[in-house]
Amino acid sequence: MRAIEVSEHGGPEVLRLVEVPDPTVGPGQLLVETEAIGINFIDTYIRTGRYPTPVPYLPGAEGSGVVTAVAPDVTDFQPGDRVAWATAPGSYAEKVLVSAAVAIPVPDGVQPPVAASALLQGMTAHYLIESIYRPEPGEAVLVHAGAGGVGLILTQLLSARGVRVITTVSTDEKEKLSRDAGAAEVLRYDDEIATRVRELTGGVGVAAAYDGVGKDTFEASLASLRIRGMLALFGGASGPVPPFDLQRLNAAGSLFVTRPTLAHYTRDRAELLWRAGDIMNAIADGTLHIRVGASYPLAQAEQAHRDLEGRKTTGSIVLLP
């Protein structure tokens, strides 16, 4: 089969198309012929070595496809089932081994590129607003990268609850996408973000800041919070946040800061199915729209990473094998 391989850490140029043996199904596994492959910022962290991973390896962990074989001990799935996943290593490939424990059934009507890019970003949005801080109707929150995959999902889910969503974006095109998703106010990164947030909230600040950008926005996120506000730092697209003095949280209003990861919020099958089911069902019934901003042939994984890191993409992006 064809797959993307990384034999050394580095820039997008280390993503190379190769031919490797087809995987063989083992206990508890499904063999899936991929129809679409999700691309996420964590893939770039692993590629560069920020998250150390032995090389060579096949990148990617998210996708969707059709089951072609199941292990004898698997009873919940059978060949022909459509499934999606967010934690199957080696997903930048034409065929992927997926543990039955992490496979999610795909409802009818959910297209492969949507299914392939919905779970990691969708479940991230889900735990942020269900388990980190659950805003009440009328509360204001700040969402950075409002036109990104997680940002668009967060904005839709929050605005549907009656939460006032303030987002940050970099271009007019991204502002329109963010407003269409339900953002009440949209700011630019070169604005004095914290000052503008205070103005928009009558000097109070927001109840929560959902920050997947990291180094470039962290200080503005902290300064935008109301007393006892929550900063959920769930990514670092601009780089890691430098160490800072925890005493600052006291002086700024007894603030909360957390650095969560999806793995700790999908610790068992029941929690995984709850989060994934809520997202897939919302897509299927039309209450949540997943924007697939771009798709690339598998062989163009390098360009996909360049566009993602260059902030040239909106919503989710996928590879098509």
KAGI-V596379 format. One record per residue. N is the residue number from 0. RES is the residue in one small letter. NEAR is the number of other C-alpha atoms within 8 Angstrom. Layout:
# KAGI-V596379
n->{N & N}
res->{RES & RES}
near->{NEAR & NEAR}
This chain:
# KAGI-V596379
n->{0 & 1 & 2 & 3 & 4 & 5 & 6 & 7 & 8 & 9 & 10 & 11 & 12 & 13 & 14 & 15 & 16 & 17 & 18 & 19 & 20 & 21 & 22 & 23 & 24 & 25 & 26 & 27 & 28 & 29 & 30 & 31 & 32 & 33 & 34 & 35 & 36 & 37 & 38 & 39 & 40 & 41 & 42 & 43 & 44 & 45 & 46 & 47 & 48 & 49 & 50 & 51 & 52 & 53 & 54 & 55 & 56 & 57 & 58 & 59 & 60 & 61 & 62 & 63 & 64 & 65 & 66 & 67 & 68 & 69 & 70 & 71 & 72 & 73 & 74 & 75 & 76 & 77 & 78 & 79 & 80 & 81 & 82 & 83 & 84 & 85 & 86 & 87 & 88 & 89 & 90 & 91 & 92 & 93 & 94 & 95 & 96 & 97 & 98 & 99 & 100 & 101 & 102 & 103 & 104 & 105 & 106 & 107 & 108 & 109 & 110 & 111 & 112 & 113 & 114 & 115 & 116 & 117 & 118 & 119 & 120 & 121 & 122 & 123 & 124 & 125 & 126 & 127 & 128 & 129 & 130 & 131 & 132 & 133 & 134 & 135 & 136 & 137 & 138 & 139 & 140 & 141 & 142 & 143 & 144 & 145 & 146 & 147 & 148 & 149 & 150 & 151 & 152 & 153 & 154 & 155 & 156 & 157 & 158 & 159 & 160 & 161 & 162 & 163 & 164 & 165 & 166 & 167 & 168 & 169 & 170 & 171 & 172 & 173 & 174 & 175 & 176 & 177 & 178 & 179 & 180 & 181 & 182 & 183 & 184 & 185 & 186 & 187 & 188 & 189 & 190 & 191 & 192 & 193 & 194 & 195 & 196 & 197 & 198 & 199 & 200 & 201 & 202 & 203 & 204 & 205 & 206 & 207 & 208 & 209 & 210 & 211 & 212 & 213 & 214 & 215 & 216 & 217 & 218 & 219 & 220 & 221 & 222 & 223 & 224 & 225 & 226 & 227 & 228 & 229 & 230 & 231 & 232 & 233 & 234 & 235 & 236 & 237 & 238 & 239 & 240 & 241 & 242 & 243 & 244 & 245 & 246 & 247 & 248 & 249 & 250 & 251 & 252 & 253 & 254 & 255 & 256 & 257 & 258 & 259 & 260 & 261 & 262 & 263 & 264 & 265 & 266 & 267 & 268 & 269 & 270 & 271 & 272 & 273 & 274 & 275 & 276 & 277 & 278 & 279 & 280 & 281 & 282 & 283 & 284 & 285 & 286 & 287 & 288 & 289 & 290 & 291 & 292 & 293 & 294 & 295 & 296 & 297 & 298 & 299 & 300 & 301 & 302 & 303 & 304 & 305 & 306 & 307 & 308 & 309 & 310 & 311 & 312 & 313 & 314 & 315 & 316 & 317 & 318 & 319 & 320}
res->{m & r & a & i & e & v & s & e & h & g & g & p & e & v & l & r & l & v & e & v & p & d & p & t & v & g & p & g & q & l & l & v & e & t & e & a & i & g & i & n & f & i & d & t & y & i & r & t & g & r & y & p & t & p & v & p & y & l & p & g & a & e & g & s & g & v & v & t & a & v & a & p & d & v & t & d & f & q & p & g & d & r & v & a & w & a & t & a & p & g & s & y & a & e & k & v & l & v & s & a & a & v & a & i & p & v & p & d & g & v & q & p & p & v & a & a & s & a & l & l & q & g & m & t & a & h & y & l & i & e & s & i & y & r & p & e & p & g & e & a & v & l & v & h & a & g & a & g & g & v & g & l & i & l & t & q & l & l & s & a & r & g & v & r & v & i & t & t & v & s & t & d & e & k & e & k & l & s & r & d & a & g & a & a & e & v & l & r & y & d & d & e & i & a & t & r & v & r & e & l & t & g & g & v & g & v & a & a & a & y & d & g & v & g & k & d & t & f & e & a & s & l & a & s & l & r & i & r & g & m & l & a & l & f & g & g & a & s & g & p & v & p & p & f & d & l & q & r & l & n & a & a & g & s & l & f & v & t & r & p & t & l & a & h & y & t & r & d & r & a & e & l & l & w & r & a & g & d & i & m & n & a & i & a & d & g & t & l & h & i & r & v & g & a & s & y & p & l & a & q & a & e & q & a & h & r & d & l & e & g & r & k & t & t & g & s & i & v & l & l & p}
near->{9 & 9 & 13 & 15 & 13 & 14 & 8 & 7 & 10 & 9 & 7 & 11 & 7 & 12 & 10 & 10 & 10 & 8 & 7 & 7 & 5 & 6 & 8 & 6 & 11 & 7 & 8 & 12 & 13 & 15 & 15 & 13 & 11 & 14 & 13 & 14 & 18 & 15 & 12 & 6 & 9 & 6 & 10 & 10 & 10 & 11 & 13 & 10 & 10 & 7 & 7 & 6 & 6 & 5 & 8 & 8 & 9 & 13 & 13 & 13 & 13 & 17 & 16 & 16 & 13 & 13 & 16 & 11 & 10 & 14 & 11 & 7 & 6 & 11 & 6 & 5 & 9 & 10 & 9 & 7 & 9 & 10 & 12 & 15 & 15 & 10 & 7 & 14 & 8 & 11 & 14 & 13 & 14 & 11 & 12 & 13 & 12 & 12 & 10 & 11 & 6 & 12 & 10 & 9 & 8 & 10 & 8 & 5 & 5 & 10 & 6 & 10 & 13 & 11 & 14 & 16 & 18 & 12 & 15 & 10 & 11 & 12 & 13 & 11 & 11 & 12 & 12 & 12 & 12 & 8 & 8 & 8 & 9 & 8 & 12 & 8 & 8 & 7 & 10 & 14 & 14 & 13 & 15 & 14 & 12 & 15 & 13 & 11 & 12 & 12 & 12 & 16 & 15 & 12 & 15 & 11 & 9 & 13 & 12 & 8 & 8 & 9 & 14 & 13 & 15 & 14 & 14 & 13 & 14 & 8 & 7 & 6 & 6 & 12 & 13 & 8 & 10 & 15 & 11 & 7 & 10 & 11 & 14 & 8 & 8 & 12 & 10 & 10 & 9 & 5 & 7 & 7 & 12 & 10 & 8 & 9 & 13 & 12 & 8 & 7 & 10 & 7 & 8 & 9 & 13 & 15 & 13 & 14 & 16 & 13 & 16 & 11 & 14 & 15 & 12 & 8 & 10 & 12 & 8 & 9 & 13 & 9 & 8 & 14 & 17 & 10 & 10 & 10 & 13 & 13 & 15 & 14 & 14 & 10 & 8 & 12 & 9 & 8 & 9 & 7 & 8 & 5 & 4 & 4 & 5 & 6 & 6 & 7 & 10 & 9 & 7 & 9 & 10 & 10 & 13 & 9 & 8 & 8 & 7 & 8 & 7 & 10 & 6 & 7 & 9 & 10 & 8 & 6 & 9 & 6 & 10 & 12 & 9 & 8 & 12 & 12 & 8 & 8 & 14 & 12 & 9 & 10 & 12 & 11 & 7 & 7 & 7 & 11 & 7 & 13 & 10 & 13 & 9 & 9 & 9 & 12 & 9 & 13 & 9 & 9 & 13 & 12 & 8 & 10 & 10 & 9 & 10 & 10 & 10 & 7 & 7 & 7 & 12 & 14 & 13 & 15 & 15 & 15 & 15 & 10 & 10}
